[in-house]
Amino acid sequence: MGLVIALNKGRILKECLPLLSACGIEPDEDPDKSRKLVFASRTGGHKIIITRSADVPTYVEHGVADVGVTGKDTMLEYGEGMGFYELLDLKIGQCRMMTAGPKGLPEPGGVLRVASKFTNITRRYYQKEGRQVALIKLSGAMEIAPLLGLADTIVDIVDTGNTLIANGLEARATICDISTRLIVNRASMKTKFESVQSLVSQLSGVVASNDAARSE
Ligand code: AMP
């Protein structure tokens, strides 16, 4: 039975299409060159839908997509009690969710002004730390907030750390490790068990062999 697979444009699509292709799943057109948002797979009767990254969990939770590929950051930001299962770590898009602030400046006392796109992750982190914060929601380019005096600290994704350095910031605490995950709708797990199982076992094989090649 064909699956509906939700992906998003950008990093995930670029890194994920080769993995899907190694499992025999290829969109009938190049999603990067097409304005279409729904693609048929060349074989297997699957459908690939392209959504905004933050919406992948929504499409999977509501069963519009059977499976989705999304960053752990997006899943954590989406929230607790998620209506889907996380089945596989695809070991791509590896990075960390971190706090960061101006290089060499100690964190001020009192209520900390924290800017982030990831307000749920940030709120939960500082609650656990027992630190009172004033959250400032931004949509991106968080690095600029401390520079302009909007916030004392930011919470953002860090890969090489170059973006922080370029903006006079330094990484402080790691909140969690992030990578790209395969998620599946709870009902599809039952109604399309064989197709889901087959995709998971093929993808696991590809991920394992990529992993082995990387560590050689
Ligand atoms: P870097 O300068 O290598 O530390 O990269 C940091 C910037 O790249 C961050 O502002 C993120 O928005 C973005 N980034 C890096 N890795 C990822 C990832 N795996 N997923 C999403 N965004 C990422």
Boltz pocket constraint, residues with backbone or C-beta under 6 A from the ligand:
constraints:
  - pocket:
      binder: B
      contacts: [[A, 11], [A, 71], [A, 92], [A, 93], [A, 94], [A, 95], [A, 156], [A, 157], [A, 158], [A, 159], [A, 160], [A, 161], [A, 162], [A, 163], [A, 164]]
      max_distance: 6.0
